[in-house]
Amino acid sequence: MDADFAKQPTWKPYVPRLNSADAWNDTPIAPFPGDPNEQLAWVRAQFKDYDCPFAWLLGAQIEPVY
């Protein structure tokens, strides 16, 4: 972001400051499947339903697509 701020310093106040040691704060991180086939099915579902490979992190309901 430093390069962006160098070009547009007015953006700096709009970026929240995070404690990198606790970036998720108290938000629990949902488990991701360990099986490679199940992982692929989850990624397919996230793109199909949410157009986002990280929807599971945001608490989205995932219906695997095999």
CHARMM internal coordinates of N, CA and C (Angstrom, degrees):
IC EDIT
DIST 1 N 1 CA 1.4434
DIST 1 CA 1 C 1.5275
ANGL 1 N 1 CA 1 C 111.44
DIST 1 C 2 N 1.3228
ANGL 1 CA 1 C 2 N 116.51
DIHE 1 N 1 CA 1 C 2 N -19.00
DIST 2 N 2 CA 1.4614
ANGL 1 C 2 N 2 CA 118.60
DIHE 1 CA 1 C 2 N 2 CA -178.15
DIST 2 CA 2 C 1.5238
ANGL 2 N 2 CA 2 C 111.90
DIHE 1 C 2 N 2 CA 2 C -58.77
DIST 2 C 3 N 1.3251
ANGL 2 CA 2 C 3 N 116.83
DIHE 2 N 2 CA 2 C 3 N -39.55
DIST 3 N 3 CA 1.4714
ANGL 2 C 3 N 3 CA 119.77
DIHE 2 CA 2 C 3 N 3 CA 178.84
DIST 3 CA 3 C 1.5268
ANGL 3 N 3 CA 3 C 110.74
DIHE 2 C 3 N 3 CA 3 C -64.21
DIST 3 C 4 N 1.3354
ANGL 3 CA 3 C 4 N 116.26
DIHE 3 N 3 CA 3 C 4 N -39.07
DIST 4 N 4 CA 1.4656
ANGL 3 C 4 N 4 CA 120.10
DIHE 3 CA 3 C 4 N 4 CA 177.97
DIST 4 CA 4 C 1.5243
ANGL 4 N 4 CA 4 C 111.05
DIHE 3 C 4 N 4 CA 4 C -64.60
DIST 4 C 5 N 1.3356
ANGL 4 CA 4 C 5 N 116.04
DIHE 4 N 4 CA 4 C 5 N -44.90
DIST 5 N 5 CA 1.4614
ANGL 4 C 5 N 5 CA 119.98
DIHE 4 CA 4 C 5 N 5 CA -179.68
DIST 5 CA 5 C 1.5247
ANGL 5 N 5 CA 5 C 111.70
DIHE 4 C 5 N 5 CA 5 C -65.56
DIST 5 C 6 N 1.3284
ANGL 5 CA 5 C 6 N 116.87
DIHE 5 N 5 CA 5 C 6 N -32.04
DIST 6 N 6 CA 1.4664
ANGL 5 C 6 N 6 CA 119.77
DIHE 5 CA 5 C 6 N 6 CA 178.20
DIST 6 CA 6 C 1.5239
ANGL 6 N 6 CA 6 C 110.25
DIHE 5 C 6 N 6 CA 6 C -64.01
DIST 6 C 7 N 1.3355
ANGL 6 CA 6 C 7 N 116.55
DIHE 6 N 6 CA 6 C 7 N -35.76
DIST 7 N 7 CA 1.4650
ANGL 6 C 7 N 7 CA 120.62
DIHE 6 CA 6 C 7 N 7 CA 179.46
DIST 7 CA 7 C 1.5263
ANGL 7 N 7 CA 7 C 112.65
DIHE 6 C 7 N 7 CA 7 C -83.62
DIST 7 C 8 N 1.3366
ANGL 7 CA 7 C 8 N 116.06
DIHE 7 N 7 CA 7 C 8 N -29.86
DIST 8 N 8 CA 1.4576
ANGL 7 C 8 N 8 CA 119.85
DIHE 7 CA 7 C 8 N 8 CA -176.42
DIST 8 CA 8 C 1.5389
ANGL 8 N 8 CA 8 C 109.31
DIHE 7 C 8 N 8 CA 8 C -140.52
DIST 8 C 9 N 1.3238
ANGL 8 CA 8 C 9 N 118.42
DIHE 8 N 8 CA 8 C 9 N 75.65
DIST 9 N 9 CA 1.4596
ANGL 8 C 9 N 9 CA 121.06
DIHE 8 CA 8 C 9 N 9 CA -176.72
DIST 9 CA 9 C 1.5281
ANGL 9 N 9 CA 9 C 114.23
DIHE 8 C 9 N 9 CA 9 C -63.00
DIST 9 C 10 N 1.3066
ANGL 9 CA 9 C 10 N 117.79
DIHE 9 N 9 CA 9 C 10 N -17.99
DIST 10 N 10 CA 1.4707
ANGL 9 C 10 N 10 CA 120.16
DIHE 9 CA 9 C 10 N 10 CA -179.88
DIST 10 CA 10 C 1.5227
ANGL 10 N 10 CA 10 C 112.16
DIHE 9 C 10 N 10 CA 10 C -68.86
DIST 10 C 11 N 1.3289
ANGL 10 CA 10 C 11 N 117.99
DIHE 10 N 10 CA 10 C 11 N -13.76
DIST 11 N 11 CA 1.4606
ANGL 10 C 11 N 11 CA 121.20
DIHE 10 CA 10 C 11 N 11 CA 179.60
DIST 11 CA 11 C 1.5209
ANGL 11 N 11 CA 11 C 112.53
DIHE 10 C 11 N 11 CA 11 C -77.51
DIST 11 C 12 N 1.3126
ANGL 11 CA 11 C 12 N 117.24
DIHE 11 N 11 CA 11 C 12 N -23.65
DIST 12 N 12 CA 1.4566
ANGL 11 C 12 N 12 CA 122.12
DIHE 11 CA 11 C 12 N 12 CA -171.70
DIST 12 CA 12 C 1.5401
ANGL 12 N 12 CA 12 C 114.18
DIHE 11 C 12 N 12 CA 12 C -52.92
DIST 12 C 13 N 1.3333
ANGL 12 CA 12 C 13 N 120.18
DIHE 12 N 12 CA 12 C 13 N -43.61
DIST 13 N 13 CA 1.4602
ANGL 12 C 13 N 13 CA 119.24
DIHE 12 CA 12 C 13 N 13 CA -179.05
DIST 13 CA 13 C 1.5338
ANGL 13 N 13 CA 13 C 114.31
DIHE 12 C 13 N 13 CA 13 C -65.12
DIST 13 C 14 N 1.3169
ANGL 13 CA 13 C 14 N 117.50
DIHE 13 N 13 CA 13 C 14 N -17.03
DIST 14 N 14 CA 1.4639
ANGL 13 C 14 N 14 CA 120.60
DIHE 13 CA 13 C 14 N 14 CA -176.66
DIST 14 CA 14 C 1.5261
ANGL 14 N 14 CA 14 C 113.66
DIHE 13 C 14 N 14 CA 14 C -91.08
DIST 14 C 15 N 1.3127
ANGL 14 CA 14 C 15 N 116.58
DIHE 14 N 14 CA 14 C 15 N -3.33
DIST 15 N 15 CA 1.4662
ANGL 14 C 15 N 15 CA 120.77
DIHE 14 CA 14 C 15 N 15 CA -179.56
DIST 15 CA 15 C 1.5138
ANGL 15 N 15 CA 15 C 108.16
DIHE 14 C 15 N 15 CA 15 C -97.81
DIST 15 C 16 N 1.3300
ANGL 15 CA 15 C 16 N 117.39
DIHE 15 N 15 CA 15 C 16 N 118.08
DIST 16 N 16 CA 1.4680
ANGL 15 C 16 N 16 CA 119.24
DIHE 15 CA 15 C 16 N 16 CA -179.26
DIST 16 CA 16 C 1.5317
ANGL 16 N 16 CA 16 C 110.80
DIHE 15 C 16 N 16 CA 16 C -66.41
DIST 16 C 17 N 1.2932
ANGL 16 CA 16 C 17 N 115.29
DIHE 16 N 16 CA 16 C 17 N 145.87
DIST 17 N 17 CA 1.4638
ANGL 16 C 17 N 17 CA 120.38
DIHE 16 CA 16 C 17 N 17 CA 176.68
DIST 17 CA 17 C 1.5269
ANGL 17 N 17 CA 17 C 108.20
DIHE 16 C 17 N 17 CA 17 C -89.05
DIST 17 C 18 N 1.3174
ANGL 17 CA 17 C 18 N 115.19
DIHE 17 N 17 CA 17 C 18 N 131.17
DIST 18 N 18 CA 1.4601
ANGL 17 C 18 N 18 CA 121.08
DIHE 17 CA 17 C 18 N 18 CA -179.51
DIST 18 CA 18 C 1.5192
ANGL 18 N 18 CA 18 C 110.45
DIHE 17 C 18 N 18 CA 18 C -116.16
DIST 18 C 19 N 1.2831
ANGL 18 CA 18 C 19 N 114.50
DIHE 18 N 18 CA 18 C 19 N 149.23
DIST 19 N 19 CA 1.4476
ANGL 18 C 19 N 19 CA 120.49
DIHE 18 CA 18 C 19 N 19 CA 171.06
DIST 19 CA 19 C 1.5185
ANGL 19 N 19 CA 19 C 105.74
DIHE 18 C 19 N 19 CA 19 C -87.84
DIST 19 C 20 N 1.3235
ANGL 19 CA 19 C 20 N 117.67
DIHE 19 N 19 CA 19 C 20 N 108.30
DIST 20 N 20 CA 1.4690
ANGL 19 C 20 N 20 CA 120.23
DIHE 19 CA 19 C 20 N 20 CA -174.66
DIST 20 CA 20 C 1.5212
ANGL 20 N 20 CA 20 C 112.65
DIHE 19 C 20 N 20 CA 20 C -63.57
DIST 20 C 21 N 1.3129
ANGL 20 CA 20 C 21 N 117.71
DIHE 20 N 20 CA 20 C 21 N -19.71
DIST 21 N 21 CA 1.4600
ANGL 20 C 21 N 21 CA 120.39
DIHE 20 CA 20 C 21 N 21 CA 177.19
DIST 21 CA 21 C 1.5278
ANGL 21 N 21 CA 21 C 110.85
DIHE 20 C 21 N 21 CA 21 C -74.39
DIST 21 C 22 N 1.3278
ANGL 21 CA 21 C 22 N 117.38
DIHE 21 N 21 CA 21 C 22 N -18.84
DIST 22 N 22 CA 1.4649
ANGL 21 C 22 N 22 CA 121.62
DIHE 21 CA 21 C 22 N 22 CA -178.22
DIST 22 CA 22 C 1.5247
ANGL 22 N 22 CA 22 C 109.45
DIHE 21 C 22 N 22 CA 22 C -142.60
DIST 22 C 23 N 1.3281
ANGL 22 CA 22 C 23 N 116.30
DIHE 22 N 22 CA 22 C 23 N 54.44
DIST 23 N 23 CA 1.4568
ANGL 22 C 23 N 23 CA 121.33
DIHE 22 CA 22 C 23 N 23 CA -175.07
DIST 23 CA 23 C 1.5223
ANGL 23 N 23 CA 23 C 112.91
DIHE 22 C 23 N 23 CA 23 C -60.41
DIST 23 C 24 N 1.3294
ANGL 23 CA 23 C 24 N 118.11
DIHE 23 N 23 CA 23 C 24 N -31.97
DIST 24 N 24 CA 1.4665
ANGL 23 C 24 N 24 CA 121.08
DIHE 23 CA 23 C 24 N 24 CA -179.36
DIST 24 CA 24 C 1.5201
ANGL 24 N 24 CA 24 C 112.03
DIHE 23 C 24 N 24 CA 24 C -90.31
DIST 24 C 25 N 1.3294
ANGL 24 CA 24 C 25 N 116.93
DIHE 24 N 24 CA 24 C 25 N -3.36
DIST 25 N 25 CA 1.4534
ANGL 24 C 25 N 25 CA 122.12
DIHE 24 CA 24 C 25 N 25 CA -179.10
DIST 25 CA 25 C 1.5323
ANGL 25 N 25 CA 25 C 108.96
DIHE 24 C 25 N 25 CA 25 C 55.90
DIST 25 C 26 N 1.3026
ANGL 25 CA 25 C 26 N 118.42
DIHE 25 N 25 CA 25 C 26 N -126.65
DIST 26 N 26 CA 1.4561
ANGL 25 C 26 N 26 CA 121.00
DIHE 25 CA 25 C 26 N 26 CA -179.42
DIST 26 CA 26 C 1.5186
ANGL 26 N 26 CA 26 C 112.61
DIHE 25 C 26 N 26 CA 26 C -98.20
DIST 26 C 27 N 1.3159
ANGL 26 CA 26 C 27 N 117.45
DIHE 26 N 26 CA 26 C 27 N 8.94
DIST 27 N 27 CA 1.4541
ANGL 26 C 27 N 27 CA 121.59
DIHE 26 CA 26 C 27 N 27 CA -178.79
DIST 27 CA 27 C 1.5276
ANGL 27 N 27 CA 27 C 109.80
DIHE 26 C 27 N 27 CA 27 C -73.33
DIST 27 C 28 N 1.3200
ANGL 27 CA 27 C 28 N 117.63
DIHE 27 N 27 CA 27 C 28 N 120.22
DIST 28 N 28 CA 1.4669
ANGL 27 C 28 N 28 CA 118.77
DIHE 27 CA 27 C 28 N 28 CA 178.07
DIST 28 CA 28 C 1.5251
ANGL 28 N 28 CA 28 C 110.57
DIHE 27 C 28 N 28 CA 28 C -69.13
DIST 28 C 29 N 1.3062
ANGL 28 CA 28 C 29 N 116.08
DIHE 28 N 28 CA 28 C 29 N 143.02
DIST 29 N 29 CA 1.4589
ANGL 28 C 29 N 29 CA 121.03
DIHE 28 CA 28 C 29 N 29 CA 178.10
DIST 29 CA 29 C 1.5225
ANGL 29 N 29 CA 29 C 108.15
DIHE 28 C 29 N 29 CA 29 C -95.22
DIST 29 C 30 N 1.3143
ANGL 29 CA 29 C 30 N 115.96
DIHE 29 N 29 CA 29 C 30 N 120.91
DIST 30 N 30 CA 1.4596
ANGL 29 C 30 N 30 CA 121.24
DIHE 29 CA 29 C 30 N 30 CA -178.95
DIST 30 CA 30 C 1.5299
ANGL 30 N 30 CA 30 C 110.11
DIHE 29 C 30 N 30 CA 30 C -65.72
DIST 30 C 31 N 1.3218
ANGL 30 CA 30 C 31 N 117.64
DIHE 30 N 30 CA 30 C 31 N 144.47
DIST 31 N 31 CA 1.4621
ANGL 30 C 31 N 31 CA 119.75
DIHE 30 CA 30 C 31 N 31 CA 178.63
DIST 31 CA 31 C 1.5256
ANGL 31 N 31 CA 31 C 111.73
DIHE 30 C 31 N 31 CA 31 C -70.07
DIST 31 C 32 N 1.3059
ANGL 31 CA 31 C 32 N 115.68
DIHE 31 N 31 CA 31 C 32 N 147.32
DIST 32 N 32 CA 1.4641
ANGL 31 C 32 N 32 CA 122.59
DIHE 31 CA 31 C 32 N 32 CA 176.37
DIST 32 CA 32 C 1.5196
ANGL 32 N 32 CA 32 C 106.43
DIHE 31 C 32 N 32 CA 32 C -108.66
DIST 32 C 33 N 1.3344
ANGL 32 CA 32 C 33 N 119.02
DIHE 32 N 32 CA 32 C 33 N 142.58
DIST 33 N 33 CA 1.4594
ANGL 32 C 33 N 33 CA 120.76
DIHE 32 CA 32 C 33 N 33 CA -177.17
DIST 33 CA 33 C 1.5321
ANGL 33 N 33 CA 33 C 111.98
DIHE 32 C 33 N 33 CA 33 C -58.84
DIST 33 C 34 N 1.3151
ANGL 33 CA 33 C 34 N 116.32
DIHE 33 N 33 CA 33 C 34 N 147.83
DIST 34 N 34 CA 1.4578
ANGL 33 C 34 N 34 CA 121.49
DIHE 33 CA 33 C 34 N 34 CA 179.11
DIST 34 CA 34 C 1.5210
ANGL 34 N 34 CA 34 C 113.65
DIHE 33 C 34 N 34 CA 34 C -89.87
DIST 34 C 35 N 1.3223
ANGL 34 CA 34 C 35 N 116.58
DIHE 34 N 34 CA 34 C 35 N -25.24
DIST 35 N 35 CA 1.4650
ANGL 34 C 35 N 35 CA 121.50
DIHE 34 CA 34 C 35 N 35 CA -178.22
DIST 35 CA 35 C 1.5299
ANGL 35 N 35 CA 35 C 110.01
DIHE 34 C 35 N 35 CA 35 C -76.00
DIST 35 C 36 N 1.3390
ANGL 35 CA 35 C 36 N 118.68
DIHE 35 N 35 CA 35 C 36 N 128.56
DIST 36 N 36 CA 1.4721
ANGL 35 C 36 N 36 CA 121.15
DIHE 35 CA 35 C 36 N 36 CA -178.17
DIST 36 CA 36 C 1.5334
ANGL 36 N 36 CA 36 C 114.36
DIHE 35 C 36 N 36 CA 36 C -57.09
DIST 36 C 37 N 1.3363
ANGL 36 CA 36 C 37 N 117.47
DIHE 36 N 36 CA 36 C 37 N -36.90
DIST 37 N 37 CA 1.4763
ANGL 36 C 37 N 37 CA 119.46
DIHE 36 CA 36 C 37 N 37 CA 178.99
DIST 37 CA 37 C 1.5264
ANGL 37 N 37 CA 37 C 111.08
DIHE 36 C 37 N 37 CA 37 C -68.19
DIST 37 C 38 N 1.3296
ANGL 37 CA 37 C 38 N 115.93
DIHE 37 N 37 CA 37 C 38 N -38.82
DIST 38 N 38 CA 1.4608
ANGL 37 C 38 N 38 CA 120.55
DIHE 37 CA 37 C 38 N 38 CA 178.17
DIST 38 CA 38 C 1.5334
ANGL 38 N 38 CA 38 C 110.18
DIHE 37 C 38 N 38 CA 38 C -68.51
DIST 38 C 39 N 1.3258
ANGL 38 CA 38 C 39 N 117.38
DIHE 38 N 38 CA 38 C 39 N -38.60
DIST 39 N 39 CA 1.4623
ANGL 38 C 39 N 39 CA 121.15
DIHE 38 CA 38 C 39 N 39 CA 177.17
DIST 39 CA 39 C 1.5227
ANGL 39 N 39 CA 39 C 110.99
DIHE 38 C 39 N 39 CA 39 C -59.46
DIST 39 C 40 N 1.3308
ANGL 39 CA 39 C 40 N 116.05
DIHE 39 N 39 CA 39 C 40 N -46.77
DIST 40 N 40 CA 1.4622
ANGL 39 C 40 N 40 CA 120.21
DIHE 39 CA 39 C 40 N 40 CA 179.56
DIST 40 CA 40 C 1.5240
ANGL 40 N 40 CA 40 C 111.05
DIHE 39 C 40 N 40 CA 40 C -61.84
DIST 40 C 41 N 1.3352
ANGL 40 CA 40 C 41 N 116.62
DIHE 40 N 40 CA 40 C 41 N -40.29
DIST 41 N 41 CA 1.4658
ANGL 40 C 41 N 41 CA 120.68
DIHE 40 CA 40 C 41 N 41 CA 178.68
DIST 41 CA 41 C 1.5298
ANGL 41 N 41 CA 41 C 110.72
DIHE 40 C 41 N 41 CA 41 C -63.72
DIST 41 C 42 N 1.3248
ANGL 41 CA 41 C 42 N 117.24
DIHE 41 N 41 CA 41 C 42 N -37.16
DIST 42 N 42 CA 1.4667
ANGL 41 C 42 N 42 CA 121.03
DIHE 41 CA 41 C 42 N 42 CA 177.86
DIST 42 CA 42 C 1.5216
ANGL 42 N 42 CA 42 C 110.65
DIHE 41 C 42 N 42 CA 42 C -67.44
DIST 42 C 43 N 1.3201
ANGL 42 CA 42 C 43 N 117.13
DIHE 42 N 42 CA 42 C 43 N -44.22
DIST 43 N 43 CA 1.4678
ANGL 42 C 43 N 43 CA 120.12
DIHE 42 CA 42 C 43 N 43 CA -179.36
DIST 43 CA 43 C 1.5263
ANGL 43 N 43 CA 43 C 109.99
DIHE 42 C 43 N 43 CA 43 C -63.18
DIST 43 C 44 N 1.3266
ANGL 43 CA 43 C 44 N 117.08
DIHE 43 N 43 CA 43 C 44 N -42.44
DIST 44 N 44 CA 1.4709
ANGL 43 C 44 N 44 CA 120.01
DIHE 43 CA 43 C 44 N 44 CA 177.00
DIST 44 CA 44 C 1.5233
ANGL 44 N 44 CA 44 C 110.80
DIHE 43 C 44 N 44 CA 44 C -58.46
DIST 44 C 45 N 1.3277
ANGL 44 CA 44 C 45 N 116.28
DIHE 44 N 44 CA 44 C 45 N -45.39
DIST 45 N 45 CA 1.4668
ANGL 44 C 45 N 45 CA 120.63
DIHE 44 CA 44 C 45 N 45 CA -178.43
DIST 45 CA 45 C 1.5246
ANGL 45 N 45 CA 45 C 111.16
DIHE 44 C 45 N 45 CA 45 C -63.10
DIST 45 C 46 N 1.3173
ANGL 45 CA 45 C 46 N 116.44
DIHE 45 N 45 CA 45 C 46 N -40.88
DIST 46 N 46 CA 1.4614
ANGL 45 C 46 N 46 CA 119.61
DIHE 45 CA 45 C 46 N 46 CA -178.64
DIST 46 CA 46 C 1.5225
ANGL 46 N 46 CA 46 C 111.80
DIHE 45 C 46 N 46 CA 46 C -64.59
DIST 46 C 47 N 1.3287
ANGL 46 CA 46 C 47 N 116.81
DIHE 46 N 46 CA 46 C 47 N -40.40
DIST 47 N 47 CA 1.4627
ANGL 46 C 47 N 47 CA 119.49
DIHE 46 CA 46 C 47 N 47 CA 177.12
DIST 47 CA 47 C 1.5212
ANGL 47 N 47 CA 47 C 110.68
DIHE 46 C 47 N 47 CA 47 C -68.92
DIST 47 C 48 N 1.3245
ANGL 47 CA 47 C 48 N 116.62
DIHE 47 N 47 CA 47 C 48 N -40.19
DIST 48 N 48 CA 1.4631
ANGL 47 C 48 N 48 CA 120.59
DIHE 47 CA 47 C 48 N 48 CA -178.80
DIST 48 CA 48 C 1.5306
ANGL 48 N 48 CA 48 C 111.04
DIHE 47 C 48 N 48 CA 48 C -64.21
DIST 48 C 49 N 1.3340
ANGL 48 CA 48 C 49 N 116.34
DIHE 48 N 48 CA 48 C 49 N -47.42
DIST 49 N 49 CA 1.4682
ANGL 48 C 49 N 49 CA 120.59
DIHE 48 CA 48 C 49 N 49 CA -172.75
DIST 49 CA 49 C 1.5287
ANGL 49 N 49 CA 49 C 114.02
DIHE 48 C 49 N 49 CA 49 C -90.17
DIST 49 C 50 N 1.3353
ANGL 49 CA 49 C 50 N 117.06
DIHE 49 N 49 CA 49 C 50 N -32.75
DIST 50 N 50 CA 1.4673
ANGL 49 C 50 N 50 CA 119.57
DIHE 49 CA 49 C 50 N 50 CA -171.57
DIST 50 CA 50 C 1.5317
ANGL 50 N 50 CA 50 C 114.12
DIHE 49 C 50 N 50 CA 50 C -124.90
DIST 50 C 51 N 1.3286
ANGL 50 CA 50 C 51 N 117.11
DIHE 50 N 50 CA 50 C 51 N -9.63
DIST 51 N 51 CA 1.4613
ANGL 50 C 51 N 51 CA 121.98
DIHE 50 CA 50 C 51 N 51 CA -176.10
DIST 51 CA 51 C 1.5310
ANGL 51 N 51 CA 51 C 110.83
DIHE 50 C 51 N 51 CA 51 C 56.15
DIST 51 C 52 N 1.3381
ANGL 51 CA 51 C 52 N 115.61
DIHE 51 N 51 CA 51 C 52 N 36.57
DIST 52 N 52 CA 1.4583
ANGL 51 C 52 N 52 CA 121.27
DIHE 51 CA 51 C 52 N 52 CA -176.37
DIST 52 CA 52 C 1.5321
ANGL 52 N 52 CA 52 C 109.38
DIHE 51 C 52 N 52 CA 52 C -150.20
DIST 52 C 53 N 1.3361
ANGL 52 CA 52 C 53 N 118.45
DIHE 52 N 52 CA 52 C 53 N 122.71
DIST 53 N 53 CA 1.4638
ANGL 52 C 53 N 53 CA 119.66
DIHE 52 CA 52 C 53 N 53 CA -178.99
DIST 53 CA 53 C 1.5254
ANGL 53 N 53 CA 53 C 113.48
DIHE 52 C 53 N 53 CA 53 C -75.67
DIST 53 C 54 N 1.3192
ANGL 53 CA 53 C 54 N 117.99
DIHE 53 N 53 CA 53 C 54 N -3.31
DIST 54 N 54 CA 1.4597
ANGL 53 C 54 N 54 CA 120.80
DIHE 53 CA 53 C 54 N 54 CA -178.16
DIST 54 CA 54 C 1.5255
ANGL 54 N 54 CA 54 C 112.74
DIHE 53 C 54 N 54 CA 54 C -115.75
DIST 54 C 55 N 1.3122
ANGL 54 CA 54 C 55 N 117.30
DIHE 54 N 54 CA 54 C 55 N 18.47
DIST 55 N 55 CA 1.4603
ANGL 54 C 55 N 55 CA 121.20
DIHE 54 CA 54 C 55 N 55 CA -177.43
DIST 55 CA 55 C 1.5274
ANGL 55 N 55 CA 55 C 111.60
DIHE 54 C 55 N 55 CA 55 C -58.29
DIST 55 C 56 N 1.3282
ANGL 55 CA 55 C 56 N 117.70
DIHE 55 N 55 CA 55 C 56 N -33.83
DIST 56 N 56 CA 1.4694
ANGL 55 C 56 N 56 CA 120.85
DIHE 55 CA 55 C 56 N 56 CA -179.95
DIST 56 CA 56 C 1.5223
ANGL 56 N 56 CA 56 C 111.20
DIHE 55 C 56 N 56 CA 56 C -62.30
DIST 56 C 57 N 1.3280
ANGL 56 CA 56 C 57 N 117.76
DIHE 56 N 56 CA 56 C 57 N -32.19
DIST 57 N 57 CA 1.4609
ANGL 56 C 57 N 57 CA 120.34
DIHE 56 CA 56 C 57 N 57 CA 178.33
DIST 57 CA 57 C 1.5176
ANGL 57 N 57 CA 57 C 111.91
DIHE 56 C 57 N 57 CA 57 C -68.03
DIST 57 C 58 N 1.3117
ANGL 57 CA 57 C 58 N 116.51
DIHE 57 N 57 CA 57 C 58 N -26.09
DIST 58 N 58 CA 1.4495
ANGL 57 C 58 N 58 CA 121.84
DIHE 57 CA 57 C 58 N 58 CA -178.40
DIST 58 CA 58 C 1.5264
ANGL 58 N 58 CA 58 C 112.47
DIHE 57 C 58 N 58 CA 58 C -93.45
DIST 58 C 59 N 1.3410
ANGL 58 CA 58 C 59 N 116.00
DIHE 58 N 58 CA 58 C 59 N 8.38
DIST 59 N 59 CA 1.4553
ANGL 58 C 59 N 59 CA 120.59
DIHE 58 CA 58 C 59 N 59 CA 175.40
DIST 59 CA 59 C 1.5138
ANGL 59 N 59 CA 59 C 115.09
DIHE 58 C 59 N 59 CA 59 C 87.57
DIST 59 C 60 N 1.3224
ANGL 59 CA 59 C 60 N 118.13
DIHE 59 N 59 CA 59 C 60 N 12.87
DIST 60 N 60 CA 1.4653
ANGL 59 C 60 N 60 CA 120.50
DIHE 59 CA 59 C 60 N 60 CA 179.85
DIST 60 CA 60 C 1.5229
ANGL 60 N 60 CA 60 C 110.65
DIHE 59 C 60 N 60 CA 60 C -67.68
DIST 60 C 61 N 1.3162
ANGL 60 CA 60 C 61 N 115.60
DIHE 60 N 60 CA 60 C 61 N 146.69
DIST 61 N 61 CA 1.4535
ANGL 60 C 61 N 61 CA 121.59
DIHE 60 CA 60 C 61 N 61 CA 175.50
DIST 61 CA 61 C 1.5237
ANGL 61 N 61 CA 61 C 108.02
DIHE 60 C 61 N 61 CA 61 C -78.29
DIST 61 C 62 N 1.3112
ANGL 61 CA 61 C 62 N 117.64
DIHE 61 N 61 CA 61 C 62 N 124.80
DIST 62 N 62 CA 1.4538
ANGL 61 C 62 N 62 CA 121.96
DIHE 61 CA 61 C 62 N 62 CA -175.79
DIST 62 CA 62 C 1.5250
ANGL 62 N 62 CA 62 C 110.37
DIHE 61 C 62 N 62 CA 62 C -110.20
DIST 62 C 63 N 1.3227
ANGL 62 CA 62 C 63 N 116.01
DIHE 62 N 62 CA 62 C 63 N 122.44
DIST 63 N 63 CA 1.4587
ANGL 62 C 63 N 63 CA 122.88
DIHE 62 CA 62 C 63 N 63 CA 172.25
DIST 63 CA 63 C 1.5187
ANGL 63 N 63 CA 63 C 106.06
DIHE 62 C 63 N 63 CA 63 C -105.42
DIST 63 C 64 N 1.3358
ANGL 63 CA 63 C 64 N 118.82
DIHE 63 N 63 CA 63 C 64 N 102.78
DIST 64 N 64 CA 1.4693
ANGL 63 C 64 N 64 CA 120.86
DIHE 63 CA 63 C 64 N 64 CA -175.75
DIST 64 CA 64 C 1.5175
ANGL 64 N 64 CA 64 C 113.04
DIHE 63 C 64 N 64 CA 64 C -53.00
DIST 64 C 65 N 1.3259
ANGL 64 CA 64 C 65 N 115.63
DIHE 64 N 64 CA 64 C 65 N 142.20
DIST 65 N 65 CA 1.4571
ANGL 64 C 65 N 65 CA 123.16
DIHE 64 CA 64 C 65 N 65 CA 177.06
DIST 65 CA 65 C 1.5184
ANGL 65 N 65 CA 65 C 107.44
DIHE 64 C 65 N 65 CA 65 C -113.73
DIST 65 C 66 N 1.3288
ANGL 65 CA 65 C 66 N 115.63
DIHE 65 N 65 CA 65 C 66 N 111.10
DIST 66 N 66 CA 1.4761
ANGL 65 C 66 N 66 CA 121.09
DIHE 65 CA 65 C 66 N 66 CA -177.67
DIST 66 CA 66 C 1.4908
ANGL 66 N 66 CA 66 C 111.41
DIHE 65 C 66 N 66 CA 66 C -94.64
END
COOR INIT
IC SEED 1 N 1 CA 1 C
IC BUILD
